[in-house]
């Protein structure tokens, strides 16, 4: 698989929707993840990320303008022991609760499917990072409609063991802007990860479409110790 530039991937796509990046830092010492949200409507754009425990949640920037919280207010990131869960919806809680009851990542998602937002039927994208005693692996999932058919849910899980330094995988909800929005296709894209957390955060934020970007979360987890650093950028400050 060709290694892509995340900068070019983002700059070349005005509306990838919501996106998850998981991988390993250039020096091989950090597990890396990022999650961003974008929006076209006032309701979607009226959001910020805030820290909640070891994770984050979305909240309305201006509560008076919040019209429908159902698909936009959720916890994208939660931590369960040595596992970090990152998703684009309230399936974060489904995965957390399932894995807390000894279910696998894939089993936990069996009760969920794509979002009920016809005609887009936005895919649910999810990631799980497992960092323990100096070892690191991760998995990603996408639940999507079968070419817009709401009666058929396609379930894909991709697992990555001993990921390579300086490499990551990128999955997002939409191929591009459109009406209806076309779902992501194929396996997560292989991208290069470079720089420390501040440089990588700046690269991602500055590459996202200025009009549509809303919020960005980035975390670097030390694989040896489990200690982590987090950066949050919100367009609405």
FIDOZA-674004 format. One record per residue (C-alpha): residue number from 0; z, y, x. Coordinates in Angstrom, 3 decimals, padded with zeros to 6 digits. Layout:
REM residues N
 seq       up    north     east
 NUM        Z        Y        X
...
//
This chain:
REM residues 237
 seq       up    north     east
   0  000.000  000.000  000.000
   1 -000.950  003.433  001.314
   2  001.929  005.725  002.293
   3  001.620  008.916  000.249
   4  002.930  012.432  000.805
   5  005.468  013.287 -001.898
   6  004.609  016.942 -001.365
   7  000.961  016.311 -002.204
   8  001.821  013.971 -005.088
   9  003.929  016.671 -006.746
  10  001.722  019.649 -005.925
  11 -001.299  017.785 -007.273
  12  000.289  016.997 -010.647
  13  001.378  019.847 -012.928
  14  003.304  017.522 -015.226
  15  004.601  014.160 -013.923
  16  007.450  014.586 -016.436
  17  010.659  013.034 -015.113
  18  010.683  011.289 -011.751
  19  012.873  009.000 -009.655
  20  012.632  008.569 -005.885
  21  014.612  005.878 -004.035
  22  014.323  004.921 -000.378
  23  015.810  005.242  003.090
  24  016.141  008.222  005.413
  25  013.950  008.664  008.443
  26  016.764  007.675  010.827
  27  017.565  004.570  008.768
  28  021.223  005.469  008.184
  29  021.092  006.847  004.624
  30  020.148  005.479  001.231
  31  018.206  008.272 -000.478
  32  017.626  009.040 -004.127
  33  016.259  011.975 -006.095
  34  015.761  012.642 -009.792
  35  013.941  015.577 -011.349
  36  013.230  016.739 -014.885
  37  010.437  018.957 -016.146
  38  009.747  020.472 -019.550
  39  006.978  021.978 -021.653
  40  009.018  022.975 -024.723
  41  011.795  025.551 -024.903
  42  014.250  022.777 -025.814
  43  013.328  020.720 -022.732
  44  013.412  023.716 -020.419
  45  016.824  024.844 -021.688
  46  018.735  022.426 -019.432
  47  020.731  022.210 -016.230
  48  022.273  019.396 -014.187
  49  026.052  019.469 -013.732
  50  028.257  017.089 -011.784
  51  030.369  014.635 -013.790
  52  032.656  012.365 -011.777
  53  030.518  010.683 -009.118
  54  027.389  011.221 -011.218
  55  025.669  014.020 -013.111
  56  024.774  014.883 -016.687
  57  022.369  017.268 -018.377
  58  023.652  020.083 -020.532
  59  022.111  022.987 -022.417
  60  021.847  026.159 -020.340
  61  022.014  028.231 -023.536
  62  023.794  026.139 -026.224
  63  022.567  028.490 -028.971
  64  018.960  027.435 -028.256
  65  019.603  023.670 -028.314
  66  017.673  022.173 -031.248
  67  017.585  018.375 -030.733
  68  019.893  016.831 -028.102
  69  018.875  013.199 -028.738
  70  016.475  012.644 -025.815
  71  017.412  015.504 -023.503
  72  021.221  015.368 -023.173
  73  022.397  012.322 -021.189
  74  023.909  011.187 -017.868
  75  021.017  010.525 -015.447
  76  023.316  009.317 -012.642
  77  026.436  007.117 -012.784
  78  028.242  005.146 -010.089
  79  029.715  001.670 -010.639
  80  031.558  000.551 -007.508
  81  028.924  000.253 -004.770
  82  026.052  000.670 -007.241
  83  024.358  003.980 -008.034
  84  022.365  004.057 -011.281
  85  019.617  006.672 -011.789
  86  017.559  006.898 -014.988
  87  015.649  009.295 -017.231
  88  017.754  008.720 -020.356
  89  020.868  007.306 -021.955
  90  019.935  003.846 -020.667
  91  022.089  004.867 -017.667
  92  025.038  003.956 -019.889
  93  023.362  000.708 -021.022
  94  022.906 -000.393 -017.389
  95  026.424  000.695 -016.428
  96  028.033 -001.225 -019.293
  97  025.835 -004.300 -018.796
  98  026.467 -004.562 -015.060
  99  030.167 -003.927 -015.643
 100  030.039 -007.131 -017.740
 101  028.295 -009.155 -014.997
 102  024.767 -008.734 -016.359
 103  021.893 -008.005 -013.997
 104  019.978 -004.730 -013.936
 105  017.038 -006.385 -015.706
 106  019.224 -008.133 -018.298
 107  021.038 -004.890 -019.093
 108  017.739 -003.222 -020.013
 109  016.621 -005.996 -022.367
 110  018.212 -004.178 -025.291
 111  016.196 -001.007 -024.627
 112  012.546  000.036 -024.785
 113  010.467  003.214 -024.412
 114  011.589  006.421 -026.108
 115  010.822  006.850 -029.848
 116  008.963  010.136 -029.333
 117  005.578  009.374 -030.938
 118  002.792  009.830 -029.980
 119  003.923  009.946 -026.320
 120  006.325  006.965 -026.386
 121  007.746  008.209 -023.088
 122  008.554  005.361 -020.684
 123  012.152  004.715 -019.728
 124  012.326  004.682 -015.931
 125  015.432  003.441 -014.132
 126  016.713  002.679 -010.652
 127  019.695  000.852 -009.170
 128  020.882  001.226 -005.569
 129  023.266 -001.301 -004.023
 130  024.991 -000.127 -000.830
 131  027.643 -002.460  000.569
 132  029.085 -003.059  004.053
 133  026.081 -001.700  005.888
 134  023.454 -003.420  003.718
 135  021.179 -001.707  001.226
 136  018.686 -002.769 -001.411
 137  017.385 -001.250 -004.603
 138  015.325 -001.932 -007.708
 139  013.293  000.142 -010.146
 140  012.239 -000.491 -013.734
 141  009.815  000.924 -016.261
 142  009.796  000.129 -019.989
 143  006.598  001.408 -021.590
 144  004.431  000.994 -024.656
 145  001.273 -001.069 -024.413
 146 -001.287  001.767 -024.204
 147  000.505  003.737 -026.913
 148  001.105  000.778 -029.243
 149  004.742  001.152 -030.410
 150  004.902 -002.502 -031.483
 151  004.591 -003.772 -027.908
 152  006.982 -003.017 -025.031
 153  005.933 -003.802 -021.457
 154  008.812 -004.424 -019.018
 155  008.358 -004.180 -015.253
 156  011.028 -004.529 -012.562
 157  010.390 -003.940 -008.850
 158  012.973 -005.025 -006.247
 159  013.128 -003.785 -002.648
 160  015.243 -005.621 -000.066
 161  015.967 -004.160  003.381
 162  013.789 -001.073  002.810
 163  012.105  000.475  005.828
 164  013.392  003.697  007.394
 165  011.469  006.779  006.288
 166  009.979  005.040  003.250
 167  010.668  005.353 -000.442
 168  009.243  004.554 -003.850
 169  008.392  007.135 -006.501
 170  008.039  006.450 -010.219
 171  007.529  009.035 -012.949
 172  007.018  009.083 -016.696
 173  003.505  010.535 -017.060
 174  000.284  010.160 -015.097
 175 -000.445  013.838 -015.726
 176 -000.355  016.505 -018.428
 177 -002.102  015.695 -021.695
 178 -001.729  015.350 -025.442
 179 -000.513  012.704 -025.978
 180  000.980  012.370 -022.502
 181 -000.453  009.336 -020.652
 182  002.223  006.938 -019.359
 183  002.667  006.103 -015.684
 184  000.630  003.079 -014.606
 185  000.984  000.606 -011.745
 186  003.872 -000.049 -009.401
 187  006.064  002.720 -007.921
 188  004.206  004.763 -005.320
 189  005.073  004.345 -001.647
 190  006.041  007.734 -000.200
 191  007.316  009.082  003.108
 192  010.895  010.382  003.274
 193  011.621  012.849  006.051
 194  014.343  015.253  007.088
 195  017.989  015.700  006.258
 196  019.162  016.275  002.690
 197  018.635  020.050  002.576
 198  015.120  019.865  003.986
 199  014.141  017.040  001.621
 200  015.645  018.876 -001.363
 201  013.704  022.031 -000.495
 202  010.487  020.050 -000.053
 203  010.799  018.434 -003.478
 204  011.833  021.579 -005.349
 205  009.133  023.732 -003.776
 206  006.475  021.094 -004.546
 207  007.254  020.807 -008.272
 208  005.153  022.900 -010.654
 209  006.798  026.312 -010.925
 210  006.271  026.693 -014.660
 211  007.375  023.211 -015.708
 212  010.192  022.284 -013.299
 213  013.724  022.367 -014.708
 214  016.283  020.585 -012.484
 215  016.537  018.417 -009.349
 216  019.248  016.066 -008.038
 217  019.217  014.618 -004.502
 218  021.758  012.268 -002.924
 219  022.023  010.794  000.582
 220  024.460  007.853  000.865
 221  025.673  006.731  004.293
 222  024.849  003.015  004.397
 223  027.659  002.199  006.824
 224  030.505  004.032  005.053
 225  029.325  004.662  001.482
 226  030.114  008.378  001.800
 227  027.527  010.608  000.134
 228  026.201  014.141 -000.039
 229  024.654  015.620 -003.193
 230  022.413  018.600 -003.872
 231  021.612  020.002 -007.337
 232  018.999  022.687 -007.999
 233  018.590  024.239 -011.449
 234  015.849  026.677 -012.430
 235  018.288  028.168 -014.945
 236  021.089  029.392 -012.688
//
